[in-house]
């Protein structure tokens, strides 16, 4: 397995250690707990906070009615490590102790992809418009506070007519087919499949395309 200096934790690693509440998405491992009430959510968040302080490793926690979403990643190395797996296991134990069930079926993350023949010409505009500061990564930009979707730039030919914006919707690997089936049932069409690269291209009735993506296999 991984620590802060060894190989990164993979999608399959998370499943192999029995973290059934958790799924790896584009950034970190994620869990959703169905609390049923705001008060139950507050109790769960309080307990998660105490466990995080004890471990000196802190997740991103979102409290809403009637659920609590938790995301874990080792920010100092920019990937999931054994520290995240250990705290994820403890959080799942706390949820069981409090009688709170998880619901991984609703987990997803969103990225925005812009087709562009010249990334360098437009990247500063979008970085500054979205106030992402200096957070420029390879091929894209991201919100340093994690509040807004990341934006990345896909190289396209200058002569080729392209849809400019498309969405990358990241879902757990075990939810890919259900999401595709729902889109097709709603009038969409599966245009292309790239399971070896873990993404599927779908389009609406007017030809606008987006991708369903998963961290599984990456």
N, C-alpha and C positions, 0 to 999 in steps of 0.2 A: 504493500500500500504506500501512500504518499505522506510526506511531511513537507515542511516549508522549503526544503531544498531538493527533494527527489521528484520523480515523475508525477505529472498531474493526475488527479483522480478523474476517472472516466465515468460515463453514463452507466456502464456495466458494473463498475466498482460499487456504485451506490446501491444497485440492486443486489449485488453479491453479499453485501454485509447486512442485508435484511432491513434496510431503511424503507419500509413499505409506504410510509407517509410522504416520502420525499421524491422529487423528480429533478433531474438536471435540465435546465433550460439554457438559453444563450449565455447567461451570466449567473453562475452559482447554482446552488440547490435550493429548491423551493418546496414549501408545504402550505396547505390551507386547512385550517381547523374550523369546523362548524360549531360555534359556541351556542347558538340559539338565542342568546340575549347579550345585551351590551355589558351587563354586570359580570356575566360569566367570562366575557372577553377580557374585561379589565383584570379579573383574577388570574386568567391565564397569562396575560402580558406581565403582570407583576411577578409571577413565578418564573417566567422566561428571563426577565430582567435580573432576578437574583441569581439564576443559574449562569447567566452570561457574565455577571460580575465575578462570580466564583471562578469561572474558567478564564477570565480576562480575555474573552473573545466574544464580540458583540454582533448579533444579527441585525438585519433591517426588519422591523416589525410594523405592520399596518393593522390598526384596530378599526373595524367598522361593525355595523350591525348587519347580519349576525355572524360574523366570521373574523378570524385573525389570520393574516398572511405573514409568513416568515421566509426570509431569504438569507442564505449564508454563503459567504465567499471570503477568502483570506485576502483582504485588500492589499496587504503589504507585498504579496507576490502575484496578485491579479488572477488567482485561480482557486479552485477548491482543493483543500488539503485535509489531512487527517484531523486537524483541529475542528474543521467544519463538520466532519462525520461524527466526531465525539459529541459535539454540542447538539447536533441534530438528534442523535440517539437520546440524549438527556431531555430535550424538548418533547420528543414523542412520549417518553416515560411520564413526564409531567402531565401531558394531555390525557393519558390513560388514567393517571391518578385522579384527575379532576372530572373524569367521565366525558371528555370531549373527543368526538370522532374527527378523523381527517377526511378530506374530500379532494383527492388529487385530480379528479376529472375536470375541475374548473381552472387548473393552472395553465397560464400562458404568458408570454411576453411578446411585445410588439417592437419591431424595428421598421424604419422607413428607408427605402432604397430609392436613390435618384439616378436614373440613367443619364450619363453625361459623357460627351466626347473629350472633356478636359476637366478632370477633377480639380486641379489646382486653381482653375479660373473661378470656380464657384464655391469652393470649400470655405474661404474666409467669410463670404456673405452669410452662409447658413450658420456658421459658428457664432458670428456676432449677432445675427438676428435672434437666435435662440439663446443667447447669453451663455454659451457653453464655455466661454473663457478660452484658455489655452489647451483644453482637453482634446487634442487631436491625436487619433490613433491611426494605425495603418489602414487606409481605405475608408476612414470615417471619423465622426466626432460623437462624443457622448456627454451627457449631462453629468457633471461631477457630483451632483447631489442625488442622482438616480431618480429624479421626478418625471423626466420626459423620455420618450423613446430615443434610442440612438439613431443616428443618421449615417448611412454609408453610401458610397458612390460606386455605381457599376459602370465600367467602361463600355461605351457604345460607339459605333461608327458615326462620323459626322454627317454622312449622307443617308443613313438608314433611318426611316421614320420609326420612332419608338414611343411607347407610352413613357412619360417622363418619371412619374412617381409610381412606385408599387409598394405594397406592404409585405413584410416578412412576419408571419405569425408563427411564433415558436410554441410548440405544444409538446407534452411528454410523448415518448415513442409509442406508448400504448394507447394514445388518443389520436394518432394520425389518421387512421382509417375512418374512425367515427367522424372526425372533422371533415374529411373529404366527402364522405357519404352525405353529411348534412348540407354541404355546399351544393353538391350535385342535385340533391332533392329540392333545393331552393332555386333551381334554374341555372346553376353554374355548370361548367364543363371542365373536366380534367384534361389539360392540354399536353402535359409532359410529365414523366416520372423519372426521377434521378435518385432512386433509393440508395445507390452506392455513394451518393453525396448528401443523403439525408434531406432532400427537399423535393416538393411536388408543386407543379405550376397549375394554377386554376384561373379561369377567366369568367367574367360575368356575361350577361346577354349582349352587352355592347362591346365586348372584346377587351375590357380592362383586366389586366392580369395582376395576380399576387401569388405569393408562395406560402405553403405550409411547410415549416421546417422543424427539425428535431435535432437535439444534441446526441441522440443515440447513433452510434457508429462513427461519430466525428472524433 
